[in-house]
Amino acid sequence: MAQTPHENASGASGGTDARHPSAWYRTIPSSGERLPIIGLGTYRVFDVPQGQPLDLQREVLRRFHAAGGRVVDSSPMYSESERVLGELAAELGITDDLFFATKVWARGEKEARAQWEHSRQLLGTAVVDLEQVHNLVDLRHQLEVLTAYKAEGHARHIGVTHYLSSRHADLTELVTSAPIDFVGTNYSLLEPAAEDRLLPAAIDHGVAVLINQPFETGSLFGWVRGTPLPEWAREWGIDSWAQYLLKFILGHPAVTCVLPATRNPAHLADNMLAAAGPFPDERGRARMQAHFQAL
């Protein structure tokens, strides 16, 4: 069996931070690089028109970096998000510390390469840490392009993404057969289907996993609003529903990093606390799910 991303390591090498315990990191199987398990999504929340204030986004990114965060996910399809992310990272002097995960949404090699070059310029980096085929668009051609990017040294890792459970079968097939380093998928207490086949396949084939939409674009907070946390959740250091939702995901051994998106600095701080262990095992996650579904 391939190395699982849950085999963590501590220390200063491989992008780790001595301020945090080893449980804060998980390993990319294909490269051995270690990543913090809480990342930052930019969909909608970093989409700010040119000339508008960026105070909230700046503070979120500053706090994220100060807390040891590295993985920031974006896409050309998120309108202004790549530009805002790149500008703020440069302003804060943290561009080289971040792990930029972006995507290509294009048809044909010419369009894909033009889009990649624009993303690279916006993010302010010569090499993209992770380039992904966004929502499997023009999949065959774009995988060929991304494989070439990686061979040419323009991208350090490549992958595929989708946000719908209906595409898990396609993602599973790619995990088992394509030369990818990452798969990005939805997985949450409301949409747990990825654990049936996709996440086990990622473990078996040594593919790192990024989780998008952990809060179902915020709808899960409406589900639990006004409901107290169960006392037994404290066993895993859970002090908020955001931590409950994130720790359920992070309890799965296939998950490398989860990508909650926020423009609220207080929410960012709360999300980052979910990285502190311990994490629920399979039995614990089943208990969390049963409690959530009973609300």
N, C-alpha and C positions, 0 to 999 in steps of 0.2 A: 504493500500500500504506500502511496506517495505521502510525503511529509504533510501533516495537517497544519493549517495556519494557527492552530491553537498551541503549537509548540513555541512558546515565547522564549525570549532571551532578554537579559538586562545588560546594563553597562552603557558605555558611551559610543560603541561602534554601531555601524549599520543604521544610523539615524536615531538611536535611542537617546534618552535623556536621564542622567543619573538622579534627577529629582523624583523620578517616578519608579514604582516597583515594576517588575517584569510583566505582571499581568496587564500593564498599560499598553503592551505592544503585542503584535502578532506578525508572523513572518510571511512574506511573499514567497510561496514555494519555489517559483522558477528562478528567482534571483537571490534569495536569502536575505533580502533587505527587510528590516523591521519597521513597522509603521504603528503609530499610535492608533488605538482602536476607535476613537471618536474623531470624526472629520467634520467638515463644514460644507453644506450644500449652499449654492448661490441662486437656485431657481427662484425667480420672482423677487426675492429679498435683496439682491444686489443689482436688480434691473432698475437703475436710476438714470433718467435722461441727463445728457450733458448739461452742465451748469447748475444742476440742482444740488442741495447740500448732501454731504456724505457722512455726517457726524455719526450716525448710528452704525453704519457699515464699517467705518474706520475703527470705532470702539470695539465692535464685535471681533474684527480681525486682529486688533491689538491684543485683546484679552485671550483670544483663541491661541495666538502664538505664545503669549506669556505663560499660558497654562500648559504648554508643551504640544499643542496641536500642530499638525503638518499637512494633512491631506485636505485639499480644497478642490471641490468638484464644480465644473462649469461646462458650458457648451456654447457654440455660436448661436444655437437656437434660443438661448436665454437672453436675447436682445443685447442690452448694455452690460451684462454681468461680467463677461471676460474683461472688458475695458475697465470697469470699476475695480474689479479684483486686481488687475495688473497695476493700475494707478496707485491704489492704496498700499499694495505690497511694496512698491518702489518708495512711496512716501515714508512708510514705516521702516524701510531698510531691511525687509525680511524676505525678499524675493528668493534668495538662495536657500532659505531655510524651509520653504514650503515644498510640498509634493503636489504639483499641478496635475490634476486629472481633467482632461477636456475631451471633446468628442468631434467627430466629423459627421455632418449631415449633408451629403452631396451625392451626385451621380456622375460617375466617370472619373478618371484619374486627374484630368486637368482641373476640374472643379474642386476635387478633394485636396489637391496640392495647394491650390490658391487659398482654400479655406484654412488649411493647416498653417500656412505661412502667416495669414492674418491673425490667427489665434496666437501663434508664437510671438508676433510683434505686440499684440495687446497685453499678453501676460508678461512680456519682458524677459523671456528666457530663450536661450539658443536651442535647448533640448527639452522636449515635453516629457515629463515623468511617465504619464500614461495617456495614450491616445486611444479612443474607443469608437467603434461604429455605433452611432446614436440610433437607438430603436431599430437596429438591423436594416436600415435603409441601404439599398443597393449592396447587399451584404457581400456577395462573392467578389465584386470588384473592389470594394473598400477594404476587405480583409487582405487582398493582394497588395493594395497600396500601403496599408499599415505595416504589413510584413516587410515591405521594402523600406519604409521609414525606419523601422527598427534595425534592419541590416545596414542601412546607411548611417546610423547613429543619430537620427533626428528624434527618435522616441525610445525611451528606455524600456517601456512595457507597452503592450497593446491588449485590447480587450473588446468586448461587445456588451451592449446594454439593452434593456427594455424595462418598462415600468408596469406591464400588465401580466397578471397570472396566466392569461390565455396564451402567452408566448413562452412559458416555462419549458415546454417540450422542445421548442426550437433552441432555446438557450442550453438545455441539457445536451442536445445533439452536438452543439458547438463545443461545449466543455469536453465532451468525450472524443472529439475528432479534429478540432481546429487548433492551430499553433498559437493559442492565446495565453496570456498571463493572468487576465482578470475577467470576471463576469460581473456585471452590475444588474441587480434585480430588486424588485419589491419584496419585502418580507416584514410582516408585522403581526401583532395580535389579531388584527382584523383580517389579514390576508396571509395566513401561514403556509400556503400551499407549496412554497419553495422547499420546505423541509421534506417533502415526499420523495422527490427524485433529484432535483437540481442541486441542492446543497450536499447531499451525499456524493453525487457525481463530482462536485468540485473537490471534495476531500480525496476521493479515489484517484483523480487525475491531476492533482497538484495545481489547481487553479485558485487564485485568490478571489475573494468575494467582497464587493462593495454593496451595501444595502441603501437603496434610495427610498424615499417616502416612508420613513419609520413611523411618522405621526399621521400618515395618510392625509398630507397637506393640512394638518391641524384638526381634522375632523374627529380624531380619537379623543381630544381634550373635551369636546362637546359630549362625548359618550360618558366620561367619568366626572364631569363638572359637578361639584357639590357632594361628591362621594368620598368618604375618608379612605385612606389606604388601609389595607388589612395589616394588623399588627405583625403578622409573621413575615411581611415584606422586609422588616427591619433586619432579618437574618442576613440579607444580602446588602445591607447598608443603604436601602432605598428610603429616601426622604421626600419624594415627590412622584407624581404620576409620570412626569417626563422620564425620570430615572427608571421607574417600573417598566415603561414601554421599551426603553433602550436596553435595559438589562435582560429582558426577555430575549431580545435579538442577539445580544452579545453572549448569552449563554450557549448559543449553538456553536459547536467547534469549527464549523466551516467558515464562519463570518470573520473577515479580516478587519473591516472597518465599516462603521455605520455613519451616514451622512445627513444628520438633521440640519435643516436650513432655518436660519433665523436672522432677523435684523435687530433683535432685542438683546442688549448686553446681559441683562439679568437672566434671560432664558439661556443664553450661551453658557453662562457660569453654571447654571443648573444642569444643563446637558453634559458638561465636562465632568461633573461629579459622578456620572454613571460609569466612568472608566475605572473607578476604584473598586477593587474586588471585595468580597468574593462574587462569583456569578452563579446563577442557578444551573443545576444539572438537568438532565432530561426530565426527571421526576418533578423537579422544582418548576420547570417551565410549563409542564402539564398542569400543575397546581395554579400557576399564574394565569394560564389560559382559561381554565375552568372558572376561576373567580371572575375574570373579565367578562366572559360570555354570560355569566349569571347576573351581571349588573343591569 
